[in-house]
Amino acid sequence: MKVYISLPISGKEKTAREKADIIKAALSRAGHTPVNPFDIYAGDKPSYADYLCSDLRALADCDAIFLCEGWQFSRGCRIERMFAEEFSKQIMYENQTGNDSLYYFNR
């Protein structure tokens, strides 16, 4: 399954990049094809909107979205989640259980 990694990035690029790499490796080990937002080209000197549009285009080609901890506090992650929901993508949450309709992935 092709899985887009959604995580809060603004203001914490270095730690977010490291976390995205860890999640990417874990998803690969689980047999998925991860899509890391840091690997997506958004153009020369991209604005926030450029990044978001590039990410949504990548998400459109995925089967699922993996929402990392803190996603609900990130405007971009909330938009990505809403997009995934509207286009019937499978939604995976990091470290959240208890809802049978959601796929749980624990690295």
A tleap script that builds the chain and sets N, CA, C and O, in Angstrom:
source leaprc.protein.ff14SB
mol = sequence {
  NMET LYS VAL TYR ILE SER LEU PRO ILE SER
  GLY LYS GLU LYS THR ALA ARG GLU LYS ALA
  ASP ILE ILE LYS ALA ALA LEU SER ARG ALA
  GLY HIE THR PRO VAL ASN PRO PHE ASP ILE
  TYR ALA GLY ASP LYS PRO SER TYR ALA ASP
  TYR LEU CYS SER ASP LEU ARG ALA LEU ALA
  ASP CYS ASP ALA ILE PHE LEU CYS GLU GLY
  TRP GLN PHE SER ARG GLY CYS ARG ILE GLU
  ARG MET PHE ALA GLU GLU PHE SER LYS GLN
  ILE MET TYR GLU ASN GLN THR GLY ASN ASP
  SER LEU TYR TYR PHE ASN CARG
}
set mol.1.N position { 0.853 -1.168 0.000 }
set mol.1.CA position { 0.000 0.000 0.000 }
set mol.1.C position { 0.904 1.238 0.000 }
set mol.1.O position { 1.901 1.282 0.720 }
set mol.2.N position { 0.557 2.224 -0.797 }
set mol.2.CA position { 1.298 3.476 -0.858 }
set mol.2.C position { 0.743 4.409 0.218 }
set mol.2.O position { -0.444 4.733 0.219 }
set mol.3.N position { 1.622 4.838 1.141 }
set mol.3.CA position { 1.192 5.587 2.326 }
set mol.3.C position { 1.906 6.937 2.413 }
set mol.3.O position { 3.136 7.000 2.437 }
set mol.4.N position { 1.125 8.006 2.460 }
set mol.4.CA position { 1.661 9.359 2.623 }
set mol.4.C position { 1.889 9.625 4.114 }
set mol.4.O position { 1.010 9.357 4.932 }
set mol.5.N position { 3.053 10.147 4.464 }
set mol.5.CA position { 3.389 10.469 5.855 }
set mol.5.C position { 3.035 11.929 6.121 }
set mol.5.O position { 3.577 12.831 5.483 }
set mol.6.N position { 2.132 12.156 7.057 }
set mol.6.CA position { 1.706 13.504 7.422 }
set mol.6.C position { 2.180 13.803 8.838 }
set mol.6.O position { 1.841 13.089 9.782 }
set mol.7.N position { 2.968 14.865 8.973 }
set mol.7.CA position { 3.463 15.232 10.295 }
set mol.7.C position { 3.662 16.736 10.364 }
set mol.7.O position { 3.900 17.378 9.341 }
set mol.8.N position { 3.564 17.310 11.577 }
set mol.8.CA position { 3.807 18.743 11.735 }
set mol.8.C position { 5.251 19.068 11.349 }
set mol.8.O position { 6.185 18.418 11.819 }
set mol.9.N position { 5.431 20.079 10.490 }
set mol.9.CA position { 6.768 20.425 10.006 }
set mol.9.C position { 7.147 21.859 10.350 }
set mol.9.O position { 8.267 22.107 10.797 }
set mol.10.N position { 6.242 22.801 10.153 }
set mol.10.CA position { 6.553 24.228 10.314 }
set mol.10.C position { 7.196 24.518 11.664 }
set mol.10.O position { 6.652 24.188 12.718 }
set mol.11.N position { 8.376 25.149 11.605 }
set mol.11.CA position { 9.080 25.533 12.818 }
set mol.11.C position { 9.925 24.448 13.445 }
set mol.11.O position { 10.648 24.711 14.406 }
set mol.12.N position { 9.852 23.235 12.928 }
set mol.12.CA position { 10.650 22.137 13.490 }
set mol.12.C position { 11.127 21.201 12.375 }
set mol.12.O position { 11.006 19.980 12.468 }
set mol.13.N position { 11.670 21.813 11.322 }
set mol.13.CA position { 12.044 21.064 10.132 }
set mol.13.C position { 13.042 19.943 10.407 }
set mol.13.O position { 12.885 18.837 9.889 }
set mol.14.N position { 14.069 20.214 11.218 }
set mol.14.CA position { 15.115 19.206 11.456 }
set mol.14.C position { 14.559 17.971 12.162 }
set mol.14.O position { 14.783 16.848 11.711 }
set mol.15.N position { 13.842 18.165 13.256 }
set mol.15.CA position { 13.303 17.013 13.984 }
set mol.15.C position { 12.197 16.327 13.183 }
set mol.15.O position { 12.048 15.107 13.245 }
set mol.16.N position { 11.425 17.111 12.432 }
set mol.16.CA position { 10.371 16.516 11.598 }
set mol.16.C position { 10.985 15.650 10.505 }
set mol.16.O position { 10.471 14.570 10.212 }
set mol.17.N position { 12.074 16.108 9.899 }
set mol.17.CA position { 12.750 15.323 8.861 }
set mol.17.C position { 13.254 13.997 9.439 }
set mol.17.O position { 13.103 12.944 8.821 }
set mol.18.N position { 13.852 14.062 10.625 }
set mol.18.CA position { 14.352 12.840 11.274 }
set mol.18.C position { 13.205 11.874 11.567 }
set mol.18.O position { 13.323 10.672 11.329 }
set mol.19.N position { 12.102 12.403 12.082 }
set mol.19.CA position { 10.947 11.554 12.394 }
set mol.19.C position { 10.362 10.954 11.121 }
set mol.19.O position { 10.012 9.774 11.094 }
set mol.20.N position { 10.254 11.760 10.065 }
set mol.20.CA position { 9.718 11.262 8.794 }
set mol.20.C position { 10.574 10.114 8.263 }
set mol.20.O position { 10.044 9.145 7.718 }
set mol.21.N position { 11.884 10.218 8.418 }
set mol.21.CA position { 12.779 9.144 7.966 }
set mol.21.C position { 12.562 7.864 8.775 }
set mol.21.O position { 12.601 6.765 8.223 }
set mol.22.N position { 12.334 8.007 10.081 }
set mol.22.CA position { 12.073 6.844 10.942 }
set mol.22.C position { 10.752 6.184 10.544 }
set mol.22.O position { 10.682 4.962 10.415 }
set mol.23.N position { 9.715 6.985 10.352 }
set mol.23.CA position { 8.401 6.461 9.950 }
set mol.23.C position { 8.495 5.817 8.570 }
set mol.23.O position { 7.905 4.763 8.332 }
set mol.24.N position { 9.233 6.448 7.663 }
set mol.24.CA position { 9.411 5.904 6.313 }
set mol.24.C position { 10.033 4.510 6.380 }
set mol.24.O position { 9.579 3.590 5.700 }
set mol.25.N position { 11.065 4.358 7.196 }
set mol.25.CA position { 11.721 3.053 7.337 }
set mol.25.C position { 10.773 2.022 7.945 }
set mol.25.O position { 10.745 0.871 7.509 }
set mol.26.N position { 9.998 2.431 8.949 }
set mol.26.CA position { 9.063 1.503 9.598 }
set mol.26.C position { 7.968 1.061 8.631 }
set mol.26.O position { 7.604 -0.114 8.597 }
set mol.27.N position { 7.447 1.994 7.853 }
set mol.27.CA position { 6.418 1.640 6.873 }
set mol.27.C position { 6.981 0.698 5.810 }
set mol.27.O position { 6.305 -0.235 5.376 }
set mol.28.N position { 8.208 0.946 5.401 }
set mol.28.CA position { 8.859 0.057 4.425 }
set mol.28.C position { 9.010 -1.348 4.986 }
set mol.28.O position { 8.736 -2.333 4.300 }
set mol.29.N position { 9.448 -1.435 6.239 }
set mol.29.CA position { 9.607 -2.749 6.883 }
set mol.29.C position { 8.274 -3.485 6.971 }
set mol.29.O position { 8.233 -4.715 6.930 }
set mol.30.N position { 7.187 -2.730 7.093 }
set mol.30.CA position { 5.852 -3.332 7.188 }
set mol.30.C position { 5.291 -3.685 5.806 }
set mol.30.O position { 4.164 -4.169 5.699 }
set mol.31.N position { 6.070 -3.445 4.757 }
set mol.31.CA position { 5.654 -3.825 3.414 }
set mol.31.C position { 4.947 -2.745 2.615 }
set mol.31.O position { 4.429 -3.015 1.532 }
set mol.32.N position { 4.918 -1.526 3.137 }
set mol.32.CA position { 4.262 -0.415 2.446 }
set mol.32.C position { 5.268 0.369 1.606 }
set mol.32.O position { 6.480 0.209 1.753 }
set mol.33.N position { 4.749 1.207 0.735 }
set mol.33.CA position { 5.570 2.143 -0.032 }
set mol.33.C position { 5.304 3.531 0.542 }
set mol.33.O position { 4.280 4.142 0.235 }
set mol.34.N position { 6.221 4.037 1.378 }
set mol.34.CA position { 5.987 5.325 2.024 }
set mol.34.C position { 6.277 6.501 1.096 }
set mol.34.O position { 7.151 6.432 0.232 }
set mol.35.N position { 5.523 7.581 1.295 }
set mol.35.CA position { 5.751 8.836 0.589 }
set mol.35.C position { 6.080 9.885 1.648 }
set mol.35.O position { 5.222 10.288 2.433 }
set mol.36.N position { 7.335 10.315 1.651 }
set mol.36.CA position { 7.844 11.259 2.634 }
set mol.36.C position { 7.693 12.680 2.082 }
set mol.36.O position { 8.186 12.956 0.988 }
set mol.37.N position { 7.028 13.592 2.804 }
set mol.37.CA position { 6.849 14.950 2.289 }
set mol.37.C position { 8.172 15.672 2.025 }
set mol.37.O position { 8.217 16.598 1.215 }
set mol.38.N position { 9.235 15.264 2.693 }
set mol.38.CA position { 10.537 15.889 2.467 }
set mol.38.C position { 11.152 15.470 1.132 }
set mol.38.O position { 12.108 16.090 0.667 }
set mol.39.N position { 10.611 14.432 0.521 }
set mol.39.CA position { 11.103 13.968 -0.779 }
set mol.39.C position { 10.313 14.556 -1.947 }
set mol.39.O position { 10.572 14.218 -3.102 }
set mol.40.N position { 9.360 15.425 -1.659 }
set mol.40.CA position { 8.486 15.990 -2.694 }
set mol.40.C position { 9.003 17.370 -3.099 }
set mol.40.O position { 9.190 18.245 -2.253 }
set mol.41.N position { 9.231 17.555 -4.393 }
set mol.41.CA position { 9.718 18.838 -4.906 }
set mol.41.C position { 8.553 19.818 -5.011 }
set mol.41.O position { 7.527 19.512 -5.618 }
set mol.42.N position { 8.720 20.994 -4.418 }
set mol.42.CA position { 7.653 21.999 -4.421 }
set mol.42.C position { 8.030 23.236 -5.232 }
set mol.42.O position { 7.318 24.239 -5.187 }
set mol.43.N position { 9.126 23.181 -5.964 }
set mol.43.CA position { 9.539 24.315 -6.788 }
set mol.43.C position { 10.634 25.132 -6.130 }
set mol.43.O position { 11.020 24.884 -4.987 }
set mol.44.N position { 11.130 26.119 -6.879 }
set mol.44.CA position { 12.163 27.021 -6.367 }
set mol.44.C position { 11.527 28.053 -5.446 }
set mol.44.O position { 10.525 28.674 -5.800 }
set mol.45.N position { 12.105 28.234 -4.276 }
set mol.45.CA position { 11.609 29.190 -3.283 }
set mol.45.C position { 10.105 29.039 -3.055 }
set mol.45.O position { 9.354 29.999 -3.232 }
set mol.46.N position { 9.663 27.850 -2.667 }
set mol.46.CA position { 8.225 27.610 -2.512 }
set mol.46.C position { 7.630 28.326 -1.301 }
set mol.46.O position { 8.288 28.508 -0.276 }
set mol.47.N position { 6.391 28.717 -1.446 }
set mol.47.CA position { 5.624 29.280 -0.333 }
set mol.47.C position { 4.978 28.118 0.430 }
set mol.47.O position { 5.057 26.965 0.005 }
set mol.48.N position { 4.350 28.433 1.542 }
set mol.48.CA position { 3.633 27.408 2.305 }
set mol.48.C position { 2.585 26.735 1.425 }
set mol.48.O position { 2.440 25.512 1.442 }
set mol.49.N position { 1.854 27.545 0.655 }
set mol.49.CA position { 0.813 27.004 -0.233 }
set mol.49.C position { 1.411 26.091 -1.300 }
set mol.49.O position { 0.806 25.081 -1.659 }
set mol.50.N position { 2.596 26.437 -1.812 }
set mol.50.CA position { 3.265 25.581 -2.801 }
set mol.50.C position { 3.575 24.214 -2.206 }
set mol.50.O position { 3.330 23.184 -2.833 }
set mol.51.N position { 4.121 24.215 -0.982 }
set mol.51.CA position { 4.417 22.946 -0.304 }
set mol.51.C position { 3.141 22.124 -0.134 }
set mol.51.O position { 3.109 20.935 -0.449 }
set mol.52.N position { 2.099 22.772 0.366 }
set mol.52.CA position { 0.847 22.069 0.642 }
set mol.52.C position { 0.235 21.498 -0.636 }
set mol.52.O position { -0.227 20.357 -0.647 }
set mol.53.N position { 0.230 22.281 -1.704 }
set mol.53.CA position { -0.331 21.792 -2.974 }
set mol.53.C position { 0.463 20.605 -3.512 }
set mol.53.O position { -0.120 19.641 -4.008 }
set mol.54.N position { 1.786 20.672 -3.416 }
set mol.54.CA position { 2.619 19.545 -3.855 }
set mol.54.C position { 2.337 18.306 -3.018 }
set mol.54.O position { 2.264 17.195 -3.544 }
set mol.55.N position { 2.180 18.502 -1.718 }
set mol.55.CA position { 1.895 17.375 -0.826 }
set mol.55.C position { 0.528 16.761 -1.126 }
set mol.55.O position { 0.382 15.539 -1.117 }
set mol.56.N position { -0.467 17.597 -1.391 }
set mol.56.CA position { -1.801 17.075 -1.701 }
set mol.56.C position { -1.806 16.317 -3.028 }
set mol.56.O position { -2.512 15.318 -3.170 }
set mol.57.N position { -1.020 16.789 -4.000 }
set mol.57.CA position { -0.905 16.045 -5.263 }
set mol.57.C position { -0.300 14.668 -5.006 }
set mol.57.O position { -0.740 13.675 -5.585 }
set mol.58.N position { 0.710 14.610 -4.135 }
set mol.58.CA position { 1.331 13.323 -3.798 }
set mol.58.C position { 0.343 12.432 -3.046 }
set mol.58.O position { 0.252 11.235 -3.319 }
set mol.59.N position { -0.387 13.008 -2.112 }
set mol.59.CA position { -1.375 12.259 -1.338 }
set mol.59.C position { -2.464 11.683 -2.243 }
set mol.59.O position { -2.968 10.589 -1.988 }
set mol.60.N position { -2.825 12.404 -3.285 }
set mol.60.CA position { -3.860 11.928 -4.212 }
set mol.60.C position { -3.476 10.595 -4.851 }
set mol.60.O position { -4.345 9.796 -5.199 }
set mol.61.N position { -2.177 10.359 -5.004 }
set mol.61.CA position { -1.691 9.116 -5.614 }
set mol.61.C position { -1.496 7.986 -4.606 }
set mol.61.O position { -1.082 6.888 -4.976 }
set mol.62.N position { -1.792 8.250 -3.342 }
set mol.62.CA position { -1.579 7.256 -2.287 }
set mol.62.C position { -2.877 6.529 -1.941 }
set mol.62.O position { -3.975 6.987 -2.257 }
set mol.63.N position { -2.715 5.387 -1.286 }
set mol.63.CA position { -3.854 4.600 -0.816 }
set mol.63.C position { -4.261 4.985 0.599 }
set mol.63.O position { -5.404 4.782 1.009 }
set mol.64.N position { -3.298 5.550 1.347 }
set mol.64.CA position { -3.529 5.825 2.767 }
set mol.64.C position { -2.696 7.017 3.212 }
set mol.64.O position { -1.761 7.444 2.534 }
set mol.65.N position { -3.069 7.538 4.373 }
set mol.65.CA position { -2.298 8.595 5.022 }
set mol.65.C position { -1.930 8.105 6.413 }
set mol.65.O position { -2.748 7.493 7.099 }
set mol.66.N position { -0.701 8.373 6.827 }
set mol.66.CA position { -0.231 8.035 8.165 }
set mol.66.C position { -0.056 9.350 8.914 }
set mol.66.O position { 0.838 10.133 8.593 }
set mol.67.N position { -0.905 9.597 9.911 }
set mol.67.CA position { -0.870 10.836 10.679 }
set mol.67.C position { -0.028 10.648 11.933 }
set mol.67.O position { -0.348 9.829 12.794 }
set mol.68.N position { 1.045 11.413 12.022 }
set mol.68.CA position { 1.952 11.323 13.168 }
set mol.68.C position { 1.402 12.103 14.357 }
set mol.68.O position { 0.541 12.971 14.213 }
set mol.69.N position { 1.918 11.771 15.524 }
set mol.69.CA position { 1.508 12.457 16.751 }
set mol.69.C position { 1.575 13.965 16.561 }
set mol.69.O position { 2.516 14.482 15.959 }
set mol.70.N position { 0.584 14.656 17.070 }
set mol.70.CA position { 0.526 16.107 16.987 }
set mol.70.C position { -0.118 16.626 15.719 }
set mol.70.O position { -0.177 17.837 15.503 }
set mol.71.N position { -0.603 15.724 14.875 }
set mol.71.CA position { -1.199 16.140 13.597 }
set mol.71.C position { -2.346 17.126 13.792 }
set mol.71.O position { -2.532 18.041 12.989 }
set mol.72.N position { -3.112 16.935 14.864 }
set mol.72.CA position { -4.305 17.761 15.076 }
set mol.72.C position { -3.967 19.217 15.401 }
set mol.72.O position { -4.846 20.078 15.372 }
set mol.73.N position { -2.699 19.495 15.710 }
set mol.73.CA position { -2.277 20.863 16.026 }
set mol.73.C position { -1.612 21.539 14.828 }
set mol.73.O position { -1.162 22.681 14.928 }
set mol.74.N position { -1.550 20.843 13.709 }
set mol.74.CA position { -0.904 21.354 12.503 }
set mol.74.C position { -1.949 21.640 11.427 }
set mol.74.O position { -2.708 20.754 11.035 }
set mol.75.N position { -1.980 22.856 10.965 }
set mol.75.CA position { -2.934 23.246 9.919 }
set mol.75.C position { -2.767 22.370 8.678 }
set mol.75.O position { -3.750 21.888 8.117 }
set mol.76.N position { -1.523 22.167 8.254 }
set mol.76.CA position { -1.266 21.348 7.070 }
set mol.76.C position { -1.731 19.914 7.241 }
set mol.76.O position { -2.334 19.344 6.331 }
set mol.77.N position { -1.459 19.328 8.392 }
set mol.77.CA position { -1.891 17.947 8.657 }
set mol.77.C position { -3.409 17.837 8.673 }
set mol.77.O position { -3.972 16.871 8.157 }
set mol.78.N position { -4.068 18.819 9.263 }
set mol.78.CA position { -5.537 18.790 9.293 }
set mol.78.C position { -6.112 18.866 7.881 }
set mol.78.O position { -7.087 18.183 7.567 }
set mol.79.N position { -5.507 19.697 7.029 }
set mol.79.CA position { -5.952 19.794 5.635 }
set mol.79.C position { -5.698 18.474 4.919 }
set mol.79.O position { -6.556 17.996 4.176 }
set mol.80.N position { -4.530 17.884 5.136 }
set mol.80.CA position { -4.205 16.598 4.506 }
set mol.80.C position { -5.167 15.508 4.970 }
set mol.80.O position { -5.596 14.676 4.170 }
set mol.81.N position { -5.507 15.508 6.249 }
set mol.81.CA position { -6.443 14.505 6.763 }
set mol.81.C position { -7.824 14.679 6.133 }
set mol.81.O position { -8.458 13.704 5.730 }
set mol.82.N position { -8.283 15.928 6.050 }
set mol.82.CA position { -9.586 16.193 5.446 }
set mol.82.C position { -9.588 15.749 3.971 }
set mol.82.O position { -10.560 15.157 3.503 }
set mol.83.N position { -8.516 16.032 3.257 }
set mol.83.CA position { -8.378 15.616 1.862 }
set mol.83.C position { -8.444 14.093 1.767 }
set mol.83.O position { -9.156 13.546 0.926 }
set mol.84.N position { -7.697 13.417 2.635 }
set mol.84.CA position { -7.680 11.944 2.634 }
set mol.84.C position { -9.070 11.386 2.918 }
set mol.84.O position { -9.504 10.427 2.279 }
set mol.85.N position { -9.755 11.982 3.866 }
set mol.85.CA position { -11.101 11.535 4.214 }
set mol.85.C position { -12.065 11.738 3.040 }
set mol.85.O position { -12.852 10.847 2.719 }
set mol.86.N position { -12.003 12.893 2.412 }
set mol.86.CA position { -12.888 13.214 1.283 }
set mol.86.C position { -12.665 12.289 0.089 }
set mol.86.O position { -13.595 12.006 -0.666 }
set mol.87.N position { -11.425 11.819 -0.077 }
set mol.87.CA position { -11.100 10.961 -1.212 }
set mol.87.C position { -10.952 9.495 -0.809 }
set mol.87.O position { -10.313 8.707 -1.508 }
set mol.88.N position { -11.548 9.145 0.321 }
set mol.88.CA position { -11.655 7.757 0.794 }
set mol.88.C position { -10.320 7.033 0.910 }
set mol.88.O position { -10.200 5.861 0.550 }
set mol.89.N position { -9.319 7.747 1.417 }
set mol.89.CA position { -8.026 7.123 1.695 }
set mol.89.C position { -8.113 6.448 3.062 }
set mol.89.O position { -8.837 6.907 3.946 }
set mol.90.N position { -7.381 5.373 3.225 }
set mol.90.CA position { -7.306 4.743 4.542 }
set mol.90.C position { -6.531 5.688 5.457 }
set mol.90.O position { -5.528 6.271 5.045 }
set mol.91.N position { -6.993 5.841 6.695 }
set mol.91.CA position { -6.359 6.758 7.639 }
set mol.91.C position { -5.710 5.957 8.755 }
set mol.91.O position { -6.364 5.176 9.447 }
set mol.92.N position { -4.407 6.167 8.914 }
set mol.92.CA position { -3.622 5.480 9.939 }
set mol.92.C position { -3.130 6.530 10.933 }
set mol.92.O position { -2.737 7.628 10.540 }
set mol.93.N position { -3.152 6.189 12.213 }
set mol.93.CA position { -2.710 7.107 13.252 }
set mol.93.C position { -1.536 6.501 14.012 }
set mol.93.O position { -1.532 5.308 14.313 }
set mol.94.N position { -0.564 7.310 14.313 }
set mol.94.CA position { 0.557 6.872 15.131 }
set mol.94.C position { 0.104 6.780 16.590 }
set mol.94.O position { -0.440 7.738 17.140 }
set mol.95.N position { 0.331 5.629 17.204 }
set mol.95.CA position { 0.083 5.441 18.642 }
set mol.95.C position { -1.336 5.767 19.094 }
set mol.95.O position { -1.528 6.288 20.193 }
set mol.96.N position { -2.325 5.469 18.269 }
set mol.96.CA position { -3.714 5.643 18.685 }
set mol.96.C position { -4.467 4.352 18.402 }
set mol.96.O position { -4.469 3.851 17.278 }
set mol.97.N position { -5.098 3.831 19.423 }
set mol.97.CA position { -5.869 2.603 19.277 }
set mol.97.C position { -7.284 2.843 19.760 }
set mol.97.O position { -7.624 3.933 20.221 }
set mol.98.N position { -8.100 1.814 19.649 }
set mol.98.CA position { -9.428 1.896 20.230 }
set mol.98.C position { -10.541 2.126 19.237 }
set mol.98.O position { -11.711 2.044 19.608 }
set mol.99.N position { -10.224 2.409 17.992 }
set mol.99.CA position { -11.264 2.623 16.989 }
set mol.99.C position { -11.094 1.556 15.923 }
set mol.99.O position { -10.134 1.593 15.153 }
set mol.100.N position { -12.015 0.608 15.874 }
set mol.100.CA position { -11.892 -0.524 14.960 }
set mol.100.C position { -11.857 -0.120 13.495 }
set mol.100.O position { -11.336 -0.868 12.667 }
set mol.101.N position { -12.397 1.043 13.154 }
set mol.101.CA position { -12.420 1.449 11.752 }
set mol.101.C position { -11.095 2.050 11.296 }
set mol.101.O position { -10.902 2.314 10.109 }
set mol.102.N position { -10.191 2.262 12.236 }
set mol.102.CA position { -8.904 2.860 11.901 }
set mol.102.C position { -7.798 1.819 11.976 }
set mol.102.O position { -7.778 0.969 12.866 }
set mol.103.N position { -6.889 1.906 11.032 }
set mol.103.CA position { -5.737 1.012 11.029 }
set mol.103.C position { -4.722 1.553 12.028 }
set mol.103.O position { -4.408 2.744 12.015 }
set mol.104.N position { -4.217 0.694 12.881 }
set mol.104.CA position { -3.235 1.113 13.870 }
set mol.104.C position { -1.869 0.592 13.478 }
set mol.104.O position { -1.699 -0.601 13.225 }
set mol.105.N position { -0.909 1.473 13.427 }
set mol.105.CA position { 0.460 1.108 13.069 }
set mol.105.C position { 1.372 1.572 14.182 }
set mol.105.O position { 1.368 2.751 14.536 }
set mol.106.N position { 2.146 0.673 14.732 }
set mol.106.CA position { 3.068 1.025 15.807 }
set mol.106.C position { 4.467 0.647 15.377 }
set mol.106.O position { 4.767 -0.530 15.177 }
set mol.107.N position { 5.322 1.641 15.234 }
set mol.107.CA position { 6.686 1.368 14.785 }
set mol.107.C position { 7.474 0.729 15.887 }
set mol.107.O position { 8.652 0.421 15.704 }
savepdb mol mol.pdb
quit
